[in-house]
């Protein structure tokens, strides 16, 4: 039985394991970014377990790249590790909160989507 209900809070997601489709643990869900105008979750911030393997430690990925595995209460990142490796890294969680449209545009185009209206 899953500990995650059908709806959940950002706090309940904090620390949930992020795994590859093969089940390899990549890191944990650190935070979520919600668009101010849309009210939708746009990105999740992932803290990687092995920063030296991929590069930097913090990455923001589009919400749509994740799926939940209710059997194990973890999130599956449905993009190749190489895509994550090449994504713009964040120096700190606070960097994502800065109003820098260039970062959001870089993230959106990297993951193959257009920037959402925040």
N, C-alpha and C positions, 0 to 999 in steps of 0.2 A: 504494500500500500504506500502510495506516495505521501510525503509530508507536505508537498506543495499543493495548495488548494487550486481551484479553477481560476481564481483571481488571487493576486498576491501583492504585497507591498515591496517597495524597493529594499527595505530593511530585510525582509525575508529572503531576498535574492542575494544579499551581500554574503560573500564567502562560498557560494555554490560552485562546485567544481566545473570547469570548462574542459571538455575533452574533444579529441579529434574524432572523426567518424569511426575510426578503428578502436576507439576506447582509450587511447593514450592521453593521460592527463597533461594539459597544457598550462593551466593556471586556475585562477579563481575569478569570479565576477566581483569586481571592486565597487562599481557604481553604475548608475544609469543616467542618461541625459534625455530630458523631456523638452520638446519644443514648446516655447512659451505661447505661441499663437495657436498651434494645433492641439496641444495637450497630449500628444502621442510620444511614446518612447521612441527616440530616434537612434540612439547608440547605447552600447554598453561599454564600460571600461573594463578591460581585462588586465589583471596583474599576472604575468607569467611566472611559472615556477623556476624556469631555467633561463634567466636573461642572457647568459653568455651563448646559449645555443642559437637563439634567434636574433639577438642584438639587444635592443632596449627592453625594459621591463613592462612598460605600460602601452597598451594599444586600445584605441576606440574602434569598434566594429559596428556596422549597422545591425540593429535589432533583428532584422529579417534573416540574418545569417545564422541565427541560433535556433535550435529546436530543443525541446525538453524531453528527457528520457524519464518518464514517471516511475519506471521500475527501479531506477537507481538514484533519483533526485539529483540529476546533474544536467548541464546544458551541453549540447553537442554543437561545436562550431563547424558549420557546413561549408567551409572554404578550405582549400589546400593550405597546408602550413607555409608553403612558399608565398602564397598571397599575403598571409599575415606577416611574413618575414619582410616583404617589400612595402608594407603599408607604412604611412607616416607614424612614427613613434612619438610618444608624449614624454616630456621630461618629468612631469609630475601630474597628479590628478587635477590640480588647480589650473594647469595649462588648458584643459578642455573647457573650463568655465569662462575663460577669457573670451570676449566677443570678437573673435578673429574669423571672419567669413572665409578667409583663405584656407584655414585648417579644415573647416567643414567641407568646403568644395574639394579639397585634396582627398579627404576621406571618401566622399561620395563618388568621385570619379574613379578612385582606385578600386573601389568595390563594385564598379559598374552600375551606378545609379546616379540619378540627378539629385542635387541637394533638395531636401524637403524644406518647405516653408516652416520656419520655427515660429 
